Amino acid sequence: MIKLIVLDVDGTLSDGNIIYSDNGAEIKAFNVKDGLGIATWIKLGRQVAIITGRKSKLVENRARELNITYIKQGIKDKAQALKEILTEANIALSEVAIIGDDLNDLSMLRLVKHSYAPKDAAKIVKQNVRKVLKQKGGKGAVRAMIDVLIKKENLEAKLYGLFV
């Protein structure tokens, strides 16, 4: 059973573009379908973590909005951050699915059996994950991963019951 999904941000949860306004404010776009997928996963009694190499107030706000339990920003060693979350949550590596798109995600992606990458991930990442999704980062890739997991976990009936 997958109890925790782990998300990278730039290039996975967002399209990887970072826009700065004249006053230095950072702007990112998040896909609403990814957001609903994350919120639904949590309503199904599962957990979500964000592990990202950059630090951003926007990411913190989005995580809070979606009720994401674990958020680790400014992380250089994503595998170590993952291990810390698993210890805190008392979850085994076999109960984790991860989506990432670039070189700094490889350390954590290689630790788990259930690893995913967006269509536009770096070539080396695509070669090291279990499934490359048809969607690009920030364009529904996270939702696609969640949809795969919901089907794999036989949670469709429970999922549809949340919306009836």
BELWO-V127196 format. One record per residue. N is the residue number from 1. RES is the residue in one small letter. PHI is phi in whole degrees, -180 to 180 (* if undefined). PSI is psi in whole degrees, 0 to 359 (NA if undefined). D_CENTER is the distance of its C-alpha to the mean C-alpha in Angstrom with 1 decimal. Layout:
N:RES:PHI:PSI:D_CENTER / N:RES:PHI:PSI:D_CENTER
//
This chain:
1:m:*:134:17.1 / 2:i:-88:116:13.3 / 3:k:-100:337:13.1 / 4:l:-140:132:9.7 / 5:i:-109:141:6.2 / 6:v:-117:131:4.5 / 7:l:-118:133:1.9 / 8:d:-79:166:5.1 / 9:v:-106:286:6.9 / 10:d:-68:118:10.1 / 11:g:93:356:10.4 / 12:t:-127:293:6.9 / 13:l:-79:335:6.4 / 14:s:-123:171:10.1 / 15:d:-79:1:12.8 / 16:g:94:350:13.5 / 17:n:-78:139:16.7 / 18:i:-123:121:17.9 / 19:i:-112:134:21.0 / 20:y:-113:134:23.5 / 21:s:-80:172:26.2 / 22:d:-58:328:29.8 / 23:n:-90:9:29.5 / 24:g:90:2:26.4 / 25:a:-68:139:23.8 / 26:e:-93:139:20.4 / 27:i:-127:133:19.0 / 28:k:-134:153:15.6 / 29:a:-109:135:14.9 / 30:f:-117:141:12.0 / 31:n:-80:127:12.3 / 32:v:-66:329:13.8 / 33:k:-69:322:13.0 / 34:d:-59:316:9.3 / 35:g:-61:316:10.4 / 36:l:-66:322:12.8 / 37:g:-61:316:10.6 / 38:i:-63:312:8.5 / 39:a:-61:321:12.1 / 40:t:-67:317:13.6 / 41:w:-56:317:11.5 / 42:i:-67:319:12.6 / 43:k:-64:335:16.1 / 44:l:-79:4:16.2 / 45:g:89:13:16.4 / 46:r:-102:173:13.1 / 47:q:-119:160:10.8 / 48:v:-135:142:7.4 / 49:a:-131:148:6.9 / 50:i:-114:130:6.1 / 51:i:-129:115:8.0 / 52:t:-134:148:9.6 / 53:g:-78:337:13.0 / 54:r:-100:167:14.4 / 55:k:-120:130:15.6 / 56:s:-153:133:15.7 / 57:k:-63:327:17.2 / 58:l:-59:317:15.4 / 59:v:-66:317:11.9 / 60:e:-59:316:13.8 / 61:n:-64:316:15.3 / 62:r:-65:319:12.4 / 63:a:-62:317:10.8 / 64:r:-65:317:14.4 / 65:e:-59:323:14.9 / 66:l:-93:1:12.2 / 67:n:63:38:13.4 / 68:i:-75:128:10.3 / 69:t:-71:313:12.2 / 70:y:-116:130:11.1 / 71:i:-138:122:10.7 / 72:k:-126:117:11.9 / 73:q:-117:158:13.0 / 74:g:69:32:15.6 / 75:i:-92:127:14.7 / 76:k:-91:320:16.7 / 77:d:-110:92:16.3 / 78:k:-69:329:12.7 / 79:a:-63:317:14.2 / 80:q:-65:318:16.5 / 81:a:-62:320:13.9 / 82:l:-62:314:12.1 / 83:k:-61:322:15.7 / 84:e:-64:317:16.6 / 85:i:-64:316:13.9 / 86:l:-63:322:15.1 / 87:t:-64:312:18.6 / 88:e:-61:320:18.2 / 89:a:-88:351:16.6 / 90:n:57:51:19.0 / 91:i:-122:141:16.5 / 92:a:-87:155:17.2 / 93:l:-56:327:15.3 / 94:s:-68:348:16.3 / 95:e:-105:20:14.5 / 96:v:-124:140:10.9 / 97:a:-122:140:8.6 / 98:i:-131:143:6.2 / 99:i:-123:131:5.2 / 100:g:-151:165:7.2 / 101:d:-130:350:10.2 / 102:d:-141:180:13.0 / 103:l:-53:321:15.4 / 104:n:-72:353:14.0 / 105:d:-93:344:11.0 / 106:l:-57:320:13.7 / 107:s:-60:321:14.9 / 108:m:-85:325:11.9 / 109:l:-62:323:11.3 / 110:r:-72:347:15.1 / 111:l:-82:339:15.1 / 112:v:-118:155:13.6 / 113:k:-78:326:15.1 / 114:h:-99:82:12.1 / 115:s:-118:141:10.4 / 116:y:-135:156:9.3 / 117:a:-142:145:9.9 / 118:p:-67:162:10.6 / 119:k:-55:325:14.4 / 120:d:-98:23:15.1 / 121:a:-68:162:13.5 / 122:a:-60:145:16.2 / 123:k:-53:315:18.7 / 124:i:-63:326:18.4 / 125:v:-69:314:14.7 / 126:k:-59:329:15.6 / 127:q:-76:346:18.5 / 128:n:-115:11:16.5 / 129:v:-115:162:13.9 / 130:r:-72:322:15.0 / 131:k:-142:129:14.0 / 132:v:-97:124:13.9 / 133:l:-81:162:13.0 / 134:k:-81:343:15.6 / 135:q:-95:150:13.6 / 136:k:-83:164:13.0 / 137:g:-61:135:10.3 / 138:g:76:1:10.6 / 139:k:-123:31:12.8 / 140:g:104:7:11.1 / 141:a:-65:319:9.1 / 142:v:-64:316:6.1 / 143:r:-61:318:9.2 / 144:a:-61:318:10.9 / 145:m:-62:314:8.8 / 146:i:-63:319:9.2 / 147:d:-60:318:12.8 / 148:v:-62:315:13.4 / 149:l:-67:320:12.5 / 150:i:-62:317:14.7 / 151:k:-66:314:17.4 / 152:k:-61:325:17.3 / 153:e:-90:4:17.5 / 154:n:55:47:20.3 / 155:l:-106:8:18.8 / 156:e:-59:313:20.1 / 157:a:-62:316:23.2 / 158:k:-63:320:21.6 / 159:l:-61:309:19.1 / 160:y:-65:329:22.0 / 161:g:-63:336:24.0 / 162:l:-71:339:21.7 / 163:f:-114:11:22.9 / 164:v:-103:NA:26.6
//
